[in-house]
Amino acid sequence: MPRRADDPQILDDDVDDDVRMRLHVAEHGPATGTRGAAVLLHGMMGSGASWWRLVPLLVARGYRVLALDLPGHGLSDRDPGLTVERAADAVVSTVTRLVDEPPSVAIGHSFGGLVLAAAAPALRPGLAVYVDAPSTTRGGRDRREVLALYEQDRARRTAARLRSTRPHYTARDCLVEGVAAERFDPATAAAVSSAPGGSWPPTAGSVVVRADPSDYVSDEQAAALEHRGVRVRSIPGAAHSVWFSHPRELVASLPEVFGG
């Protein structure tokens, strides 16, 4: 039996001989949720703990929640050769090992949304939700240059610094994100940025929740997504981490997940 959230396990990923990453998973709620599984994929420099505000709401709705640490984040393995596809393969292998059926819902934020879009064809969630997530990565950046930038950003994201620079964060937000920054591996993130770019757009029937304005989903992109059958919801004034600045509005924008 999988361990519970207070004793999370690390799972071996054996998609193939070239992709062998262990992803840390914190499980919450009943082992067999009445609504099935909800998979949560955090953004760059975050961790599975970033979702602390939404997890109890999902559990109360009857979901079995799986909050993953992506490669190079939290307690998961580092990968100096990481690509979006490798991260997606690790997510699919980890989730399918834990659940017998496709998850009822999968939510990805920012980089986690990009990984979710790449994983969705194999993961087959009942509903995929992308929170202020890009659908493309340009790739091809200078590895040393981007590594230095990630290292600088990591050093600045202490709990004390977050309290002064992100007034919409609560004390717990600052603590959780500060710990996530400490555990973040800049070399893994730099590998993604220096790898070839790609495009993984949300498919028809999925939901995009975006900040308005958004640095990641422009008005033009939102209109194009809607034209392709993606349901787009905008939250005016929200920060990139929407559930930190506008948690009630985010929950209200997703009645398919959290109810009316």
Kinemage of the C-alpha trace (Angstrom):
@kinemage 1
@onewidth
@group {chain A} dominant
@subgroup {mainchain}
@vectorlist {calphas} color= white
{ca met a 1} P 0.000 0.000 0.000
{ca pro a 2} L 1.276 3.535 -0.707
{ca arg a 3} L 2.318 5.515 2.342
{ca arg a 4} L 0.204 8.430 3.480
{ca ala a 5} L 0.967 12.142 3.314
{ca asp a 6} L 2.766 12.180 6.665
{ca asp a 7} L 5.156 9.516 5.390
{ca pro a 8} L 5.480 10.244 1.646
{ca gln a 9} L 7.323 7.768 -0.465
{ca ile a 10} L 9.788 8.127 -3.277
{ca leu a 11} L 8.884 6.087 -6.300
{ca asp a 12} L 11.286 4.622 -8.837
{ca asp a 13} L 10.500 5.570 -12.395
{ca asp a 14} L 11.343 2.863 -14.900
{ca val a 15} L 9.812 4.130 -18.134
{ca asp a 16} L 12.964 2.943 -19.876
{ca asp a 17} L 16.672 2.625 -19.277
{ca asp a 18} L 17.257 6.256 -20.200
{ca val a 19} L 14.638 7.732 -17.891
{ca arg a 20} L 15.072 6.581 -14.312
{ca met a 21} L 13.976 9.294 -11.940
{ca arg a 22} L 12.486 9.026 -8.515
{ca leu a 23} L 9.669 11.467 -7.892
{ca his a 24} L 8.564 12.357 -4.398
{ca val a 25} L 4.795 12.119 -3.919
{ca ala a 26} L 2.775 13.390 -0.970
{ca glu a 27} L -0.584 11.649 -0.789
{ca his a 28} L -3.616 13.161 0.916
{ca gly a 29} L -7.101 11.866 1.519
{ca pro a 30} L -8.533 8.362 1.246
{ca ala a 31} L -6.588 5.681 -0.613
{ca thr a 32} L -9.577 5.303 -2.938
{ca gly a 33} L -11.189 8.700 -3.246
{ca thr a 34} L -14.874 8.710 -4.155
{ca arg a 35} L -14.070 11.127 -6.979
{ca gly a 36} L -10.863 9.442 -8.041
{ca ala a 37} L -7.364 10.894 -8.025
{ca ala a 38} L -6.337 14.529 -8.378
{ca val a 39} L -2.747 15.052 -9.572
{ca leu a 40} L -1.011 18.346 -8.794
{ca leu a 41} L 2.092 19.581 -10.663
{ca his a 42} L 3.749 22.725 -9.317
{ca gly a 43} L 5.651 25.421 -11.191
{ca met a 44} L 9.359 26.129 -11.533
{ca met a 45} L 11.146 26.469 -8.181
{ca gly a 46} L 8.075 25.287 -6.302
{ca ser a 47} L 7.235 21.887 -4.803
{ca gly a 48} L 4.280 19.662 -4.101
{ca ala a 49} L 3.849 21.576 -0.842
{ca ser a 50} L 3.030 24.715 -2.843
{ca trp a 51} L -0.541 23.421 -3.112
{ca trp a 52} L -1.131 23.388 0.651
{ca arg a 53} L -4.110 25.739 0.394
{ca leu a 54} L -5.962 23.701 -2.241
{ca val a 55} L -5.223 20.181 -0.986
{ca pro a 56} L -7.757 20.146 1.886
{ca leu a 57} L -10.452 21.504 -0.433
{ca leu a 58} L -9.817 18.668 -2.883
{ca val a 59} L -9.813 16.081 -0.097
{ca ala a 60} L -13.095 17.482 1.224
{ca arg a 61} L -14.557 17.009 -2.249
{ca gly a 62} L -13.615 13.322 -2.121
{ca tyr a 63} L -10.415 13.251 -4.171
{ca arg a 64} L -7.332 11.234 -3.447
{ca val a 65} L -4.682 13.915 -3.933
{ca leu a 66} L -1.217 13.201 -5.324
{ca ala a 67} L 1.071 16.230 -5.041
{ca leu a 68} L 4.287 15.516 -6.931
{ca asp a 69} L 7.709 17.126 -6.700
{ca leu a 70} L 8.898 17.509 -10.293
{ca pro a 71} L 12.480 16.523 -11.200
{ca gly a 72} L 15.024 18.865 -9.653
{ca his a 73} L 12.476 20.103 -7.106
{ca gly a 74} L 11.654 19.223 -3.534
{ca leu a 75} L 12.772 15.705 -2.642
{ca ser a 76} L 12.708 14.316 -6.190
{ca asp a 77} L 15.788 13.297 -8.149
{ca arg a 78} L 17.883 15.834 -10.004
{ca asp a 79} L 18.379 15.419 -13.744
{ca pro a 80} L 21.103 17.412 -15.556
{ca gly a 81} L 19.631 16.182 -18.848
{ca leu a 82} L 16.009 17.039 -18.131
{ca thr a 83} L 13.610 17.922 -20.936
{ca val a 84} L 9.880 18.545 -20.837
{ca glu a 85} L 9.355 15.094 -22.319
{ca arg a 86} L 11.541 13.400 -19.698
{ca ala a 87} L 9.662 15.160 -16.917
{ca ala a 88} L 6.345 14.119 -18.469
{ca asp a 89} L 7.470 10.484 -18.730
{ca ala a 90} L 8.467 10.495 -15.063
{ca val a 91} L 5.095 11.929 -14.061
{ca val a 92} L 3.156 9.371 -16.094
{ca ser a 93} L 5.165 6.451 -14.730
{ca thr a 94} L 4.798 7.658 -11.145
{ca val a 95} L 1.060 8.292 -11.316
{ca thr a 96} L 0.208 5.087 -13.167
{ca arg a 97} L 2.096 3.129 -10.548
{ca leu a 98} L -0.065 4.634 -7.825
{ca val a 99} L -3.515 4.568 -9.436
{ca asp a 100} L -5.221 1.870 -11.454
{ca glu a 101} L -7.324 4.277 -13.501
{ca pro a 102} L -6.556 7.634 -15.128
{ca pro a 103} L -6.807 10.500 -12.634
{ca ser a 104} L -10.096 12.342 -12.537
{ca val a 105} L -8.334 15.685 -12.636
{ca ala a 106} L -4.788 16.936 -13.128
{ca ile a 107} L -3.773 20.515 -12.378
{ca gly a 108} L -0.499 22.013 -13.571
{ca his a 109} L 0.846 25.461 -12.802
{ca ser a 110} L 3.340 27.263 -15.045
{ca phe a 111} L 6.149 24.791 -15.839
{ca gly a 112} L 4.001 22.075 -14.276
{ca gly a 113} L 1.309 22.938 -16.806
{ca leu a 114} L 3.768 22.524 -19.645
{ca val a 115} L 4.727 19.107 -18.259
{ca leu a 116} L 1.058 18.196 -17.835
{ca ala a 117} L 0.294 19.043 -21.464
{ca ala a 118} L 3.166 16.802 -22.588
{ca ala a 119} L 2.012 14.026 -20.250
{ca ala a 120} L -1.731 14.291 -20.943
{ca pro a 121} L -1.917 11.903 -23.939
{ca ala a 122} L -0.528 9.077 -21.795
{ca leu a 123} L -1.876 10.233 -18.420
{ca arg a 124} L -5.417 10.674 -19.829
{ca pro a 125} L -6.892 12.765 -16.988
{ca gly a 126} L -10.631 13.203 -16.953
{ca leu a 127} L -10.014 16.959 -16.804
{ca ala a 128} L -6.733 18.796 -17.346
{ca val a 129} L -6.434 22.250 -15.769
{ca tyr a 130} L -3.626 24.627 -16.690
{ca val a 131} L -3.038 27.499 -14.267
{ca asp a 132} L -1.264 30.443 -15.929
{ca ala a 133} L 0.905 28.021 -17.867
{ca pro a 134} L 2.788 28.604 -21.118
{ca ser a 135} L 2.208 26.190 -23.972
{ca thr a 136} L 5.617 26.600 -25.594
{ca thr a 137} L 9.251 26.778 -24.576
{ca arg a 138} L 11.764 28.441 -26.829
{ca gly a 139} L 14.699 26.342 -25.594
{ca gly a 140} L 18.204 26.635 -26.934
{ca arg a 141} L 19.405 29.081 -24.294
{ca asp a 142} L 23.014 29.238 -23.181
{ca arg a 143} L 23.260 26.711 -20.371
{ca arg a 144} L 25.820 28.570 -18.280
{ca glu a 145} L 23.972 31.848 -18.597
{ca val a 146} L 20.599 30.462 -17.569
{ca leu a 147} L 22.191 28.416 -14.772
{ca ala a 148} L 23.600 31.617 -13.279
{ca leu a 149} L 20.172 33.272 -13.498
{ca tyr a 150} L 18.465 30.374 -11.726
{ca glu a 151} L 21.118 30.379 -9.022
{ca gln a 152} L 20.597 34.097 -8.440
{ca asp a 153} L 16.830 33.724 -8.333
{ca arg a 154} L 17.107 30.797 -5.936
{ca ala a 155} L 19.322 32.811 -3.578
{ca arg a 156} L 16.787 35.649 -3.521
{ca arg a 157} L 13.797 33.464 -2.680
{ca thr a 158} L 14.257 33.137 1.046
{ca ala a 159} L 11.233 33.242 3.333
{ca ala a 160} L 12.346 36.628 4.695
{ca arg a 161} L 12.795 38.083 1.210
{ca leu a 162} L 9.453 36.747 0.026
{ca arg a 163} L 7.705 38.448 2.934
{ca ser a 164} L 8.962 41.821 1.708
{ca thr a 165} L 8.659 41.288 -2.059
{ca arg a 166} L 5.371 39.385 -2.282
{ca pro a 167} L 2.846 41.034 0.007
{ca his a 168} L 0.072 38.702 -1.150
{ca tyr a 169} L 1.924 35.727 0.366
{ca thr a 170} L 0.879 34.553 3.814
{ca ala a 171} L 3.515 33.542 6.365
{ca arg a 172} L 2.967 29.911 5.429
{ca asp a 173} L 3.299 30.701 1.719
{ca cys a 174} L 6.661 32.337 2.415
{ca leu a 175} L 7.856 29.388 4.469
{ca val a 176} L 6.758 26.756 1.954
{ca glu a 177} L 8.182 28.600 -1.044
{ca gly a 178} L 11.396 29.428 0.813
{ca val a 179} L 11.980 25.749 1.571
{ca ala a 180} L 11.150 24.871 -2.040
{ca ala a 181} L 13.768 27.347 -3.254
{ca glu a 182} L 16.385 25.814 -0.949
{ca arg a 183} L 15.735 22.381 -2.439
{ca phe a 184} L 15.513 23.583 -6.045
{ca asp a 185} L 18.289 22.406 -8.364
{ca pro a 186} L 19.292 25.149 -10.855
{ca ala a 187} L 21.208 22.658 -13.044
{ca thr a 188} L 18.059 20.622 -13.698
{ca ala a 189} L 16.098 23.732 -14.659
{ca ala a 190} L 18.943 24.992 -16.853
{ca ala a 191} L 18.874 21.691 -18.742
{ca val a 192} L 15.266 22.331 -19.757
{ca ser a 193} L 16.022 25.871 -20.895
{ca ser a 194} L 19.034 24.805 -22.951
{ca ala a 195} L 17.263 21.821 -24.568
{ca pro a 196} L 15.441 22.266 -27.892
{ca gly a 197} L 12.185 24.148 -27.602
{ca gly a 198} L 8.755 22.712 -28.239
{ca ser a 199} L 5.030 23.295 -28.108
{ca trp a 200} L 2.497 21.443 -25.954
{ca pro a 201} L -0.830 23.297 -26.208
{ca pro a 202} L -3.859 22.361 -24.101
{ca thr a 203} L -6.380 20.263 -26.000
{ca ala a 204} L -10.092 20.800 -26.485
{ca gly a 205} L -12.113 20.160 -23.338
{ca ser a 206} L -9.349 21.213 -20.962
{ca val a 207} L -9.468 24.358 -18.810
{ca val a 208} L -7.006 27.243 -18.669
{ca val a 209} L -7.120 29.625 -15.709
{ca arg a 210} L -5.006 32.688 -16.309
{ca ala a 211} L -4.049 35.826 -14.468
{ca asp a 212} L -5.327 38.931 -16.236
{ca pro a 213} L -3.036 40.357 -17.433
{ca ser a 214} L -0.773 37.349 -17.828
{ca asp a 215} L 2.877 37.080 -18.864
{ca tyr a 216} L 2.248 33.485 -19.963
{ca val a 217} L -1.182 33.430 -21.640
{ca ser a 218} L -1.832 36.607 -23.598
{ca asp a 219} L -5.280 37.807 -24.631
{ca glu a 220} L -4.526 36.668 -28.174
{ca gln a 221} L -3.425 33.231 -27.013
{ca ala a 222} L -6.506 32.932 -24.815
{ca ala a 223} L -8.741 33.701 -27.798
{ca ala a 224} L -6.923 31.128 -29.933
{ca leu a 225} L -7.307 28.494 -27.217
{ca glu a 226} L -11.017 29.164 -26.922
{ca his a 227} L -11.348 28.853 -30.688
{ca arg a 228} L -9.838 25.344 -30.368
{ca gly a 229} L -12.343 24.300 -27.703
{ca val a 230} L -10.330 25.084 -24.562
{ca arg a 231} L -12.296 26.724 -21.756
{ca val a 232} L -10.404 29.836 -20.630
{ca arg a 233} L -11.162 31.628 -17.358
{ca ser a 234} L -9.407 34.899 -16.466
{ca ile a 235} L -8.892 36.307 -12.971
{ca pro a 236} L -8.273 40.070 -13.060
{ca gly a 237} L -5.385 41.271 -10.933
{ca ala a 238} L -4.207 37.796 -9.981
{ca ala a 239} L -0.534 37.000 -9.508
{ca his a 240} L 1.180 34.269 -11.527
{ca ser a 241} L 0.635 31.871 -8.609
{ca val a 242} L -3.071 32.526 -8.741
{ca trp a 243} L -4.056 30.536 -5.646
{ca phe a 244} L -1.677 32.573 -3.490
{ca ser a 245} L -3.137 35.961 -4.422
{ca his a 246} L -6.732 35.033 -5.351
{ca pro a 247} L -7.557 31.618 -3.827
{ca arg a 248} L -11.316 32.148 -3.643
{ca glu a 249} L -11.507 33.344 -7.219
{ca leu a 250} L -9.473 30.384 -8.436
{ca val a 251} L -11.729 27.903 -6.635
{ca ala a 252} L -14.824 29.659 -7.954
{ca ser a 253} L -13.438 29.488 -11.500
{ca leu a 254} L -13.284 25.691 -11.344
{ca pro a 255} L -16.745 24.385 -10.467
{ca glu a 256} L -15.892 21.180 -12.358
{ca val a 257} L -13.314 20.470 -9.641
{ca phe a 258} L -14.451 22.231 -6.483
{ca gly a 259} L -18.214 22.374 -6.977
{ca gly a 260} L -20.487 25.367 -7.346
